[in-house]
Amino acid sequence: PNAIQVVQGADAPTQLRGDFLPELRGRYGNMFYIRDNGPDEALVSASDVLVSCLESDGGCAQVPGLDLDQYYVTLVFSISAGLIAGFSAAFTGTALPTSPLWGPMLVAYGLVPLVQRDAGALPIAANFLISAVLGVAVWKLFDQTTKSQVTDE
């Protein structure tokens, strides 16, 4: 059961776009948040976010801030994009990975959610650098392995 019930009526301001209210309920009204922070803190936090979005000029499409779970999901996609880029570069023999999968995966699922939620520069830079370093490491490791296998034969 969710402890926070917010319903958007027909006359609700347009500053709360998209899935803002369901995300607000999901983030602050779930049993884990309430267990860890208490029902009073959950209500106060949800109210503070709601008021700040209503007072901001552009409103909010997503709940500001970044949960640790959300960051972990973006991190997994960034790591996956780095692995795909590295393997693609190693096995195609080019420095620029040719697999079309890694770019959209990194951008759309590893970086854009962080930008949309105003996560700050550190998580964005961390995800990008982890993906880049991992991609180069896999590329160099497997590029050397495939070259040595070819020369051994």
Secondary structure as GFF3:
##gff-version 3
##sequence-region A 1 153
A	DSSP	alpha_helix	20	28	.	.	.	ID=ss1
A	DSSP	alpha_helix	31	37	.	.	.	ID=ss2
A	DSSP	alpha_helix	39	55	.	.	.	ID=ss3
A	DSSP	alpha_helix	68	92	.	.	.	ID=ss4
A	DSSP	alpha_helix	102	104	.	.	.	ID=ss5
A	DSSP	pi_helix	105	111	.	.	.	ID=ss6
A	DSSP	alpha_helix	112	116	.	.	.	ID=ss7
A	DSSP	alpha_helix	121	152	.	.	.	ID=ss8
###
